[in-house]
Amino acid sequence: MKRPFLNIIISITVALTIIFNNVQVSYALPWVELFLRGMQVIQISNISDQQEVEYGQQMRQQLIRGGRIKVYENKNVNNYVNEIGQ
């Protein structure tokens, strides 16, 4: 004798057990950090060209002082990079 209702219940139980036992933890950004990043985007999009240049110069100096980048003074290399970038 077949029991279709019992088979459906068992199938659903097995499927839900597999789904809920294989849940992987994901890490999201905290709300405060997400909000602050959004505010930074809004602030950056509302700055003038001059302010953008000043921020770029400040970041460049910080990267150079921190040893994160190396500045090449070779004129040929600089010209080549400028040609590629434009």
C-alpha positions as a LaTeX table, in Angstrom:
\begin{tabular}{lrrr}
\hline
Residue & $x$ (\AA) & $y$ (\AA) & $z$ (\AA) \\
\hline
Met1 & 0.00 & 0.00 & 0.00 \\
Lys2 & 1.38 & 3.41 & $-0.99$ \\
Arg3 & 1.48 & 6.32 & 1.36 \\
Pro4 & 1.98 & 9.45 & $-0.81$ \\
Phe5 & 1.35 & 11.87 & 2.04 \\
Leu6 & 4.04 & 10.26 & 4.18 \\
Asn7 & 6.51 & 10.35 & 1.27 \\
Ile8 & 5.88 & 14.07 & 0.74 \\
Ile9 & 6.42 & 14.82 & 4.45 \\
Ile10 & 9.66 & 12.80 & 4.49 \\
Ser11 & 10.91 & 14.53 & 1.31 \\
Ile12 & 10.19 & 17.99 & 2.70 \\
Thr13 & 11.83 & 17.11 & 6.02 \\
Val14 & 14.97 & 15.82 & 4.31 \\
Ala15 & 15.15 & 18.85 & 2.00 \\
Leu16 & 14.78 & 21.33 & 4.86 \\
Thr17 & 17.35 & 19.46 & 6.95 \\
Ile18 & 19.88 & 19.64 & 4.12 \\
Ile19 & 19.18 & 23.33 & 3.52 \\
Phe20 & 19.42 & 24.42 & 7.14 \\
Asn21 & 22.43 & 22.25 & 8.01 \\
Asn22 & 24.51 & 23.61 & 5.12 \\
Val23 & 24.08 & 27.27 & 5.95 \\
Gln24 & 27.41 & 29.08 & 5.76 \\
Val25 & 28.14 & 32.10 & 7.87 \\
Ser26 & 28.72 & 35.29 & 5.93 \\
Tyr27 & 30.14 & 38.43 & 7.40 \\
Ala28 & 28.54 & 41.72 & 6.47 \\
Leu29 & 29.63 & 45.25 & 7.25 \\
Pro30 & 28.23 & 46.76 & 10.43 \\
Trp31 & 25.50 & 49.35 & 9.81 \\
Val32 & 27.63 & 52.21 & 11.13 \\
Glu33 & 30.51 & 51.45 & 8.78 \\
Leu34 & 28.13 & 51.03 & 5.86 \\
Phe35 & 26.52 & 54.38 & 6.67 \\
Leu36 & 29.89 & 56.14 & 6.98 \\
Arg37 & 31.05 & 54.77 & 3.62 \\
Gly38 & 27.86 & 56.05 & 2.03 \\
Met39 & 28.45 & 59.47 & 3.56 \\
Gln40 & 31.99 & 59.52 & 2.18 \\
Val41 & 30.70 & 58.81 & $-1.30$ \\
Ile42 & 28.24 & 61.67 & $-1.01$ \\
Gln43 & 30.91 & 64.02 & 0.30 \\
Ile44 & 33.39 & 63.05 & $-2.42$ \\
Ser45 & 30.83 & 63.58 & $-5.16$ \\
Asn46 & 30.13 & 67.10 & $-3.88$ \\
Ile47 & 33.70 & 68.45 & $-3.82$ \\
Ser48 & 35.16 & 70.89 & $-6.30$ \\
Asp49 & 37.89 & 70.04 & $-8.79$ \\
Gln50 & 40.42 & 71.99 & $-6.74$ \\
Gln51 & 39.54 & 70.07 & $-3.57$ \\
Glu52 & 39.85 & 66.80 & $-5.47$ \\
Val53 & 43.35 & 67.76 & $-6.64$ \\
Glu54 & 44.34 & 68.72 & $-3.09$ \\
Tyr55 & 43.06 & 65.39 & $-1.70$ \\
Gly56 & 44.98 & 63.55 & $-4.41$ \\
Gln57 & 48.19 & 65.38 & $-3.53$ \\
Gln58 & 47.69 & 64.62 & 0.17 \\
Met59 & 47.10 & 60.93 & $-0.52$ \\
Arg60 & 50.17 & 60.80 & $-2.77$ \\
Gln61 & 52.35 & 62.27 & $-0.03$ \\
Gln62 & 50.96 & 59.84 & 2.55 \\
Leu63 & 51.62 & 56.86 & 0.27 \\
Ile64 & 55.18 & 58.02 & $-0.47$ \\
Arg65 & 55.96 & 58.68 & 3.21 \\
Gly66 & 54.48 & 55.34 & 4.25 \\
Gly67 & 56.64 & 53.50 & 1.74 \\
Arg68 & 53.62 & 52.04 & $-0.04$ \\
Ile69 & 54.60 & 53.38 & $-3.44$ \\
Lys70 & 57.83 & 54.18 & $-5.18$ \\
Val71 & 58.17 & 57.25 & $-7.37$ \\
Tyr72 & 60.18 & 56.85 & $-10.55$ \\
Glu73 & 61.94 & 59.99 & $-11.72$ \\
Asn74 & 62.85 & 58.45 & $-15.08$ \\
Lys75 & 61.41 & 60.77 & $-17.72$ \\
Asn76 & 61.10 & 58.01 & $-20.34$ \\
Val77 & 59.11 & 55.81 & $-17.99$ \\
Asn78 & 56.87 & 58.71 & $-17.00$ \\
Asn79 & 56.22 & 59.64 & $-20.64$ \\
Tyr80 & 55.42 & 56.02 & $-21.48$ \\
Val81 & 52.94 & 55.71 & $-18.60$ \\
Asn82 & 51.32 & 59.02 & $-19.56$ \\
Glu83 & 50.93 & 57.84 & $-23.16$ \\
Ile84 & 49.27 & 54.61 & $-22.05$ \\
Gly85 & 46.99 & 56.42 & $-19.61$ \\
Gln86 & 45.73 & 58.89 & $-22.17$ \\
\hline
\end{tabular}
